[in-house]
Amino acid sequence: MTINIKEIAEKDRNSVLHPFTQLKDFATGKLGEPTIVETGKGIRIQDALGNQLIDGFAGLYCVNVGYGRTEVAEAISRQAFRLAYYHSYAAHTTDELAILSDRLVKMAPGKMSKVFYGMSGSDANETQAKLVWYYNNLRGKPNKKKIISRERGYHGCSVVSGSMTGMSFYHDHMDLPLPQIVHTGVPHHYWGANAGETEVEFSARRAQELDKLIQRLGPDNVGAFIGEPVLGTGGITPPPEGYWQAIQAVLKKHDVLLIADEVITGFGRTGSMFGSQHYGIEPDLITIAKGLTSAYFPLSAAIVGEKVYKVMEDGADKVGAFSHGYTYSGHPIGAAAANAVLDIVEKEDLPGNARDVGAFFQAQLKERFAQLPIVGEVRGVGLMGAIEFVADRDNKKRFDPTLKVGARISKAARERGLIARAMPHGDILGFAPPLIATKAEVEEIAAIAESAVRSVMDELVWDGHIL
């Protein structure tokens, strides 16, 4: 299909409200023309001008099985021809939905029971909040409603999930966060540790802070704690040693549910099928999306643990039907896409590939970047990693934000054919390539990134910002 690039760009500029885009700069052309993405194969995409780019971020951490997987497209097509849609209200189902749900309950960590479906990670976390409130109402604890999230945690952009997200620029001018959501400290040892404090000691302190927060709020007022096994948008930050063990002890002490937000880490990203398995987390509720369908179709889910579901079932005679749902909950095309994707994940052992290729990738990042004078920390796990840049590594001094170092490095990488994300919390370059990536491909990603970093570093030296 041949398109008129100029015409499409004009239509887009005149009609699309783009997420996370400086609206005036885009409207006036200051940001340049929109990138019209036409095709993709493996870890690469191609735009309408014929430019090929390595997608070092798998879209938004989501195209885990890579682009152009015809087996997923064929599953979608088969289901669309057979039955494009029917709802899942009032005990209606499809074979693909039943098979997927059984599969997820058996695959998920912890003692899971049921799966509720949505369309995005944001709406799945909205569901989790309602489940926490519903659960505590049913068991006669109507005040146990506050949900604790973490600074720099990311859980979505809708009203409750956006409140759970612990970054102020997601709240500014949006009347968020809601008062039911409270934030505790970020588990980032590099920036948060006291002088000489080990990771285990830092983790213990974060757990003590959580304990004190719950006691201050009143344990009878706190319903749940939500956390990503690995911080994603907040900087791609693995937890410090001992963190999840210490946190879970506090939650059990105060009868607080644990929601594991596995939207990014689910289905292999860390090198384990779920991040919870990787870090010994035993969740009561699990949020999944992204890797569930590798973004071939919008689908998310809240996986409900046995403890929570039992209270819901026992309360049904008193309250009647479970009154929550969406028109597209359990969409048959989404279920078919998810089953096809999970077939690939299991058949090709993508968690194993993320573990093995990921170890090589982490070594590449450390080898190429750890000793550079503008690099404060290289971190990651599996096939997700980040490089954080600082003006003075000895004193952990950040760059002046107006220099936009992270954004400049991301732009330099893109000019060299690599999409790597300038993370929104600091001068950080983030990576999360498709889980099918080979050692040769991640080495190419690291090499391009090194070229981009060195070019911006030279600019900073030339301009007198670093010695």
C-alpha positions as CSV (number, residue, x, y, z in Angstrom):
1,M,0.0,0.0,0.0
2,T,1.4,3.4,-1.0
3,I,0.4,6.3,1.2
4,N,0.8,10.1,0.7
5,I,3.2,10.8,3.5
6,K,2.5,14.6,3.5
7,E,-1.2,14.1,3.6
8,I,-1.1,11.5,6.4
9,A,1.2,13.8,8.5
10,E,-1.2,16.7,8.0
11,K,-4.2,14.7,9.0
12,D,-2.4,13.5,12.1
13,R,-1.3,17.0,13.1
14,N,-4.8,18.3,12.7
15,S,-6.7,15.5,14.4
16,V,-4.7,13.3,16.8
17,L,-4.3,14.2,20.4
18,H,-1.0,12.4,21.1
19,P,-0.1,11.1,24.6
20,F,2.9,12.6,26.3
21,T,3.6,15.1,23.6
22,Q,4.2,18.9,23.9
23,L,1.0,19.9,22.2
24,K,2.0,23.4,21.1
25,D,5.4,22.3,19.8
26,F,3.7,19.5,17.8
27,A,0.9,21.8,16.5
28,T,3.4,24.4,15.3
29,G,5.8,21.9,13.7
30,K,8.6,22.6,16.2
31,L,8.8,18.9,17.0
32,G,9.0,18.1,13.3
33,E,6.8,15.7,11.4
34,P,5.1,12.7,13.0
35,T,6.9,9.4,12.6
36,I,4.6,7.3,10.4
37,V,5.4,3.7,11.4
38,E,4.5,1.2,8.6
39,T,6.0,-2.2,9.2
40,G,7.9,-4.2,11.7
41,K,9.9,-7.5,11.8
42,G,11.7,-9.0,14.6
43,I,13.2,-6.2,16.7
44,R,13.0,-3.6,14.0
45,I,10.4,-1.2,12.7
46,Q,10.3,0.8,9.5
47,D,8.8,4.2,8.9
48,A,7.0,5.5,5.8
49,L,10.3,7.1,4.6
50,G,11.9,3.7,4.5
51,N,14.1,4.3,7.6
52,Q,14.7,1.2,9.7
53,L,15.0,1.5,13.5
54,I,16.0,-1.1,16.1
55,D,13.3,-0.9,18.7
56,G,15.3,-1.1,21.9
57,F,12.2,-0.6,23.9
58,A,9.8,-3.1,22.4
59,G,7.2,-0.4,21.8
60,L,6.5,0.4,25.4
61,Y,8.0,-2.7,27.0
62,C,5.3,-4.7,25.3
63,V,6.2,-6.3,21.9
64,N,8.0,-9.2,23.7
65,V,7.6,-11.7,20.9
66,G,8.8,-9.2,18.3
67,Y,7.1,-7.7,15.3
68,G,5.6,-9.5,12.4
69,R,4.6,-12.8,14.1
70,T,2.2,-14.2,11.6
71,E,1.0,-17.0,13.9
72,V,-0.5,-14.3,16.2
73,A,-2.1,-12.5,13.3
74,E,-3.5,-15.8,12.0
75,A,-5.0,-16.5,15.5
76,I,-6.6,-13.1,15.5
77,S,-7.9,-13.6,12.0
78,R,-9.4,-17.0,12.8
79,Q,-11.2,-15.7,15.8
80,A,-12.5,-12.7,14.0
81,F,-13.9,-14.8,11.2
82,R,-15.4,-17.3,13.7
83,L,-16.7,-14.8,16.3
84,A,-15.4,-11.3,16.4
85,Y,-17.2,-10.3,19.7
86,Y,-19.4,-11.4,22.5
87,H,-19.4,-10.1,26.0
88,S,-18.5,-12.1,29.2
89,Y,-21.3,-10.7,31.4
90,A,-23.7,-13.1,33.1
91,A,-21.5,-16.2,32.7
92,H,-21.1,-15.9,28.9
93,T,-17.7,-17.1,27.6
94,T,-15.7,-18.4,24.6
95,D,-13.4,-21.4,24.4
96,E,-10.3,-19.1,24.0
97,L,-11.3,-17.1,27.1
98,A,-11.8,-20.2,29.3
99,I,-8.5,-21.8,28.0
100,L,-6.6,-18.5,28.6
101,S,-8.0,-18.0,32.1
102,D,-7.2,-21.6,33.2
103,R,-3.7,-21.1,31.8
104,L,-3.1,-17.9,33.6
105,V,-4.3,-19.2,37.0
106,K,-2.0,-22.2,36.7
107,M,1.0,-20.1,35.4
108,A,0.8,-17.2,37.9
109,P,2.8,-17.1,41.1
110,G,1.0,-17.4,44.4
111,K,-2.3,-19.0,45.1
112,M,-4.5,-17.6,42.3
113,S,-8.2,-18.3,41.6
114,K,-9.9,-16.1,39.0
115,V,-9.0,-13.7,36.2
116,F,-10.9,-10.4,35.4
117,Y,-10.1,-8.8,32.0
118,G,-9.7,-5.2,30.8
119,M,-8.0,-3.5,28.0
120,S,-4.9,-1.7,29.5
121,G,-2.7,-1.9,32.6
122,S,-4.3,1.3,33.8
123,D,-7.8,-0.1,33.9
124,A,-6.5,-3.3,35.4
125,N,-5.1,-1.3,38.3
126,E,-8.4,0.5,38.6
127,T,-10.0,-2.9,39.0
128,Q,-7.5,-3.9,41.6
129,A,-8.4,-0.8,43.7
130,K,-12.1,-1.7,43.5
131,L,-11.3,-5.3,44.4
132,V,-9.4,-4.1,47.5
133,W,-12.3,-1.9,48.6
134,Y,-14.9,-4.6,47.8
135,Y,-13.0,-7.3,49.7
136,N,-12.7,-5.2,52.8
137,N,-16.4,-4.1,52.7
138,L,-17.5,-7.7,52.4
139,R,-15.4,-8.8,55.4
140,G,-16.7,-6.0,57.6
141,K,-13.7,-3.7,57.5
142,P,-15.2,-0.6,55.6
143,N,-12.4,1.8,56.7
144,K,-9.5,-0.4,55.4
145,K,-9.3,1.4,52.1
146,K,-6.1,3.3,51.7
147,I,-3.6,1.9,49.1
148,I,0.1,2.5,49.5
149,S,2.2,2.9,46.4
150,R,5.8,4.0,46.1
151,E,7.5,7.2,44.9
152,R,8.6,6.6,41.3
153,G,6.2,3.6,41.0
154,Y,4.2,3.5,37.7
155,H,0.8,2.0,37.7
156,G,-1.0,3.8,34.9
157,C,-2.6,7.1,33.9
158,S,-6.3,6.8,34.7
159,V,-7.8,8.3,37.8
160,V,-6.9,5.8,40.5
161,S,-4.0,4.2,38.7
162,G,-2.6,7.6,37.9
163,S,-2.9,8.4,41.7
164,M,-1.0,5.2,42.4
165,T,1.8,6.3,40.0
166,G,4.4,8.1,42.2
167,M,5.7,10.8,39.9
168,S,4.4,14.3,40.2
169,F,4.3,15.2,36.5
170,Y,1.6,12.5,36.1
171,H,-0.4,14.4,38.7
172,D,0.2,18.1,37.9
173,H,-2.8,19.9,36.6
174,M,-4.9,16.7,36.7
175,D,-6.2,17.0,40.3
176,L,-4.3,13.9,41.4
177,P,-3.5,12.0,43.5
178,L,-6.8,11.0,45.2
179,P,-6.7,11.0,49.0
180,Q,-7.1,7.2,49.2
181,I,-3.6,6.8,47.7
182,V,-0.5,7.3,49.8
183,H,3.1,7.0,48.8
184,T,6.1,5.6,50.5
185,G,9.8,5.8,49.7
186,V,11.4,4.6,46.4
187,P,13.6,1.4,46.7
188,H,16.6,2.9,44.9
189,H,19.8,2.3,46.8
190,Y,22.0,4.5,44.6
191,W,20.0,7.7,45.4
192,G,18.4,6.8,48.6
193,A,21.0,5.0,50.8
194,N,22.7,6.7,53.7
195,A,26.5,6.8,53.6
196,G,27.9,3.3,54.1
197,E,24.4,1.7,54.1
198,T,24.3,-1.7,52.5
199,E,21.5,-2.8,50.3
200,V,20.1,-5.1,53.0
201,E,20.3,-2.2,55.6
202,F,18.6,0.2,53.1
203,S,15.9,-2.4,52.4
204,A,15.3,-2.8,56.1
205,R,15.0,1.0,56.6
206,R,12.5,1.2,53.7
207,A,10.4,-1.5,55.4
208,Q,10.6,0.3,58.7
209,E,9.4,3.5,57.1
210,L,6.5,1.5,55.6
211,D,5.7,0.0,59.0
212,K,5.6,3.5,60.6
213,L,3.5,4.9,57.7
214,I,0.9,2.1,58.2
215,Q,0.9,2.7,62.0
216,R,0.4,6.4,61.5
217,L,-2.5,5.9,59.1
218,G,-3.8,3.1,61.3
219,P,-3.7,-0.5,60.2
220,D,-7.5,-0.6,60.1
221,N,-7.4,2.1,57.4
222,V,-4.8,0.5,55.0
223,G,-6.1,-2.1,52.5
224,A,-3.3,-2.7,50.1
225,F,0.2,-2.1,48.9
226,I,1.0,-2.0,45.2
227,G,4.4,-2.4,43.7
228,E,6.2,-3.4,40.5
229,P,8.7,-6.2,41.1
230,V,11.2,-3.9,39.2
231,L,10.5,-0.2,38.9
232,G,9.8,0.5,35.2
233,T,9.0,4.0,34.1
234,G,10.4,5.3,37.3
235,G,13.9,4.4,36.1
236,I,14.2,0.7,35.4
237,T,15.4,0.0,38.9
238,P,15.7,-3.6,40.3
239,P,15.0,-3.9,44.0
240,P,17.9,-3.8,46.4
241,E,18.8,-7.0,48.2
242,G,16.3,-8.1,50.8
243,Y,13.7,-5.5,49.8
244,W,10.7,-7.7,49.0
245,Q,11.3,-10.0,51.9
246,A,11.3,-7.1,54.3
247,I,8.3,-5.4,52.7
248,Q,6.2,-8.5,52.7
249,A,6.8,-9.1,56.4
250,V,5.4,-5.7,57.2
251,L,2.3,-6.2,55.0
252,K,1.5,-9.6,56.7
253,K,1.9,-8.0,60.1
254,H,-0.8,-5.5,59.3
255,D,-3.1,-7.6,57.2
256,V,-2.5,-5.5,54.1
257,L,-3.0,-7.0,50.6
258,L,-0.1,-7.1,48.2
259,I,-0.8,-6.2,44.6
260,A,2.1,-7.2,42.2
261,D,2.0,-4.9,39.2
262,E,3.5,-7.3,36.6
263,V,2.4,-5.2,33.6
264,I,6.1,-4.9,32.5
265,T,7.7,-7.8,34.2
266,G,5.1,-10.5,33.4
267,F,5.8,-13.2,30.8
268,G,9.6,-13.3,30.9
269,R,11.1,-9.8,31.0
270,T,13.3,-10.5,34.1
271,G,14.4,-13.9,33.0
272,S,11.6,-15.6,35.0
273,M,8.0,-16.0,33.8
274,F,6.9,-13.4,36.4
275,G,9.0,-10.8,38.3
276,S,7.3,-12.1,41.5
277,Q,8.9,-15.5,41.0
278,H,12.2,-13.8,40.4
279,Y,12.1,-12.0,43.7
280,G,10.2,-14.3,45.9
281,I,7.0,-12.2,46.0
282,E,3.8,-13.9,47.1
283,P,1.0,-11.6,45.8
284,D,-2.7,-11.5,46.7
285,L,-3.5,-9.8,43.4
286,I,-1.6,-9.6,40.1
287,T,-1.9,-7.0,37.4
288,I,-0.9,-8.1,33.8
289,A,-1.1,-6.5,30.4
290,K,1.6,-5.6,27.8
291,G,3.3,-9.0,27.4
292,L,0.0,-10.8,27.7
293,T,-0.6,-10.2,24.0
294,S,2.7,-8.6,23.1
295,A,0.5,-5.6,22.2
296,Y,-0.9,-7.4,19.2
297,F,-4.3,-6.7,20.7
298,P,-5.3,-4.5,23.8
299,L,-5.8,-6.9,26.7
300,S,-5.1,-6.7,30.4
301,A,-6.1,-8.7,33.5
302,A,-6.4,-8.6,37.2
303,I,-5.6,-12.1,38.6
304,V,-7.4,-12.6,41.9
305,G,-5.9,-14.7,44.6
306,E,-7.8,-17.4,46.5
307,K,-7.9,-15.4,49.7
308,V,-9.6,-12.4,48.1
309,Y,-11.9,-14.5,45.8
310,K,-13.2,-16.7,48.7
311,V,-14.5,-13.5,50.5
312,M,-16.1,-12.4,47.3
313,E,-17.9,-15.7,46.7
314,D,-19.0,-16.0,50.3
315,G,-20.4,-12.5,50.2
316,A,-22.4,-13.0,47.0
317,D,-25.6,-14.2,48.7
318,K,-25.6,-10.9,50.7
319,V,-24.7,-8.4,47.9
320,G,-25.8,-10.1,44.7
321,A,-24.0,-10.0,41.4
322,F,-20.4,-8.8,41.2
323,S,-21.1,-5.4,39.7
324,H,-18.0,-4.5,37.8
325,G,-17.1,-5.0,34.1
326,Y,-16.5,-3.5,30.7
327,T,-18.0,-4.0,27.3
328,Y,-14.8,-5.6,26.2
329,S,-13.9,-7.6,29.3
330,G,-12.7,-11.0,28.0
331,H,-12.8,-10.0,24.3
332,P,-12.6,-13.2,22.2
333,I,-10.0,-11.7,19.8
334,G,-7.9,-10.6,22.7
335,A,-8.1,-14.0,24.3
336,A,-7.1,-15.7,21.0
337,A,-4.2,-13.3,20.6
338,A,-3.0,-14.0,24.2
339,N,-3.1,-17.7,23.7
340,A,-1.1,-17.5,20.5
341,V,1.5,-15.2,22.2
342,L,1.8,-17.5,25.3
343,D,2.3,-20.4,22.9
344,I,5.3,-18.6,21.6
345,V,6.6,-17.5,25.0
346,E,6.5,-21.2,26.2
347,K,7.6,-22.9,23.0
348,E,10.6,-20.5,22.4
349,D,11.3,-20.2,26.2
350,L,11.4,-16.4,26.1
351,P,12.0,-16.2,29.8
352,G,15.1,-18.3,29.3
353,N,16.2,-16.2,26.4
354,A,15.7,-13.1,28.5
355,R,17.8,-14.7,31.2
356,D,20.7,-15.8,29.0
357,V,20.8,-13.0,26.4
358,G,19.9,-10.6,29.2
359,A,23.0,-11.6,31.2
360,F,25.1,-10.9,28.2
361,F,23.3,-7.6,27.7
362,Q,23.9,-6.5,31.3
363,A,27.6,-7.3,30.9
364,Q,27.7,-5.3,27.7
365,L,26.2,-2.3,29.4
366,K,28.6,-2.4,32.3
367,E,31.6,-3.0,30.1
368,R,30.8,-0.1,27.8
369,F,29.4,2.5,30.3
370,A,30.2,1.8,33.9
371,Q,33.5,3.7,33.9
372,L,32.4,6.7,31.7
373,P,32.8,10.0,33.7
374,I,29.1,11.0,33.1
375,V,27.7,7.6,34.2
376,G,26.5,7.3,37.8
377,E,24.9,3.9,37.6
378,V,24.3,1.0,35.2
379,R,21.5,-1.3,36.4
380,G,19.0,-3.8,35.1
381,V,17.9,-7.4,35.1
382,G,17.1,-9.8,32.3
383,L,16.2,-7.8,29.2
384,M,15.6,-4.5,30.8
385,G,18.3,-2.0,31.7
386,A,19.2,1.6,32.3
387,I,22.1,4.0,32.3
388,E,21.8,7.0,34.7
389,F,23.9,10.0,33.9
390,V,25.4,12.5,36.4
391,A,27.5,15.6,36.2
392,D,29.8,14.5,39.0
393,R,29.9,10.7,39.7
394,D,32.1,11.0,42.8
395,N,29.7,13.3,44.5
396,K,26.5,12.0,42.8
397,K,25.7,15.4,41.4
398,R,22.9,15.6,38.8
399,F,23.1,17.5,35.6
400,D,21.2,20.8,35.3
401,P,17.8,19.7,34.0
402,T,17.9,22.4,31.3
403,L,20.7,20.5,29.6
404,K,18.3,17.6,28.9
405,V,21.2,15.1,28.8
406,G,19.0,12.0,28.8
407,A,16.8,13.3,26.0
408,R,19.9,14.4,23.9
409,I,21.4,10.9,24.2
410,S,18.1,9.3,23.2
411,K,17.9,11.6,20.2
412,A,21.5,10.8,19.3
413,A,20.7,7.1,19.5
414,R,17.7,7.5,17.3
415,E,19.8,9.3,14.7
416,R,22.0,6.2,14.7
417,G,19.1,3.9,14.2
418,L,18.2,2.9,17.8
419,I,15.1,3.6,19.8
420,A,16.1,3.8,23.5
421,R,13.9,5.7,25.9
422,A,14.9,8.9,27.8
423,M,13.2,8.0,31.1
424,P,11.1,10.7,32.7
425,H,12.7,10.7,36.1
426,G,16.2,12.0,35.7
427,D,18.9,11.7,32.9
428,I,18.4,8.1,32.2
429,L,18.6,6.0,29.0
430,G,16.3,2.9,29.2
431,F,16.3,-0.3,27.3
432,A,13.7,-3.1,27.1
433,P,14.1,-4.9,23.7
434,P,11.9,-7.6,22.5
435,L,12.5,-10.9,24.4
436,I,13.4,-12.6,21.1
437,A,16.6,-10.5,20.8
438,T,19.8,-12.4,20.1
439,K,23.3,-11.7,21.6
440,A,24.4,-10.2,18.3
441,E,21.3,-7.8,18.4
442,V,21.8,-6.7,22.0
443,E,25.5,-6.1,21.3
444,E,24.5,-3.9,18.4
445,I,22.1,-2.0,20.7
446,A,24.8,-1.5,23.2
447,A,27.3,-0.3,20.5
448,I,24.9,2.2,19.1
449,A,24.1,3.5,22.5
450,E,27.8,3.9,23.3
451,S,28.3,5.9,20.2
452,A,25.3,8.2,21.2
453,V,26.6,8.6,24.7
454,R,30.1,9.4,23.7
455,S,28.9,12.0,21.1
456,V,26.8,13.9,23.8
457,M,29.6,13.5,26.3
458,D,31.9,15.3,23.8
459,E,29.4,18.1,23.4
460,L,29.2,18.5,27.2
461,V,33.0,18.7,27.4
462,W,33.1,21.2,24.5
463,D,30.5,23.4,26.2
464,G,32.3,23.3,29.5
465,H,29.6,21.4,31.4
466,I,32.0,18.6,32.4
467,L,35.8,18.6,32.6
